[in-house]
């Protein structure tokens, strides 16, 4: 069985950092992810997907991500439920992230610093896996910032 999700979108608000009674950091934020088509009125629609991060990854996201920033999230879908104050069962679907890549620098005018990322693995937190690699200067692949990319069928491997 496989439960794996990869999303790229923009944060709708600053991440909320909290701590469990045991002192474990947890951060929640919502990612706005554009749909690949337009509505009947020609408008681009988006899905607003809740994301949860834990431990060191949660603290890093709270420190470096802000509303409007472009981020890639990798993780798994989790569905949980609880009974609300009115006695009704409420279902919550969210992404539990174990890897978050920051696709824009804090200073979006300086795009050379983008690509910093963090992974969370098990109880040990995570490690910095940032950059486009090896100190080489490379052009930012996300430079077009949301504009459609034309890909022909010849470019696809399947």
HUTA-V784743 format. One record per backbone hydrogen bond with DSSP energy under -1.0 kcal/mol. CO is the residue of the C=O (numbers start at 0). NH is the residue of the N-H. Records with the same first field share a line. If there is no record, write none. Layout:
BEGIN
CO: NH + NH
END
This chain:
BEGIN
4: 74
6: 72
8: 70
9: 31
10: 67
15: 27
17: 25
19: 22
23: 19
24: 54
25: 17
26: 52
27: 15
28: 50
29: 11
30: 48
31: 9
32: 46
38: 41
42: 38
44: 34
46: 32
48: 30
49: 94
50: 28
51: 96
52: 26
54: 58
55: 59
56: 60
57: 61
58: 62
59: 63
60: 64
65: 68
68: 10
69: 102
70: 8
71: 100
72: 6
73: 97 + 98
74: 4
75: 95
77: 93
79: 91
81: 89
83: 86
87: 83
89: 81
91: 79
93: 77
94: 51
95: 75
97: 119
98: 73
99: 117
100: 71
101: 114
106: 109
110: 113
115: 101
116: 128
117: 99
120: 123
124: 120
132: 135
139: 142
141: 144
151: 154
END
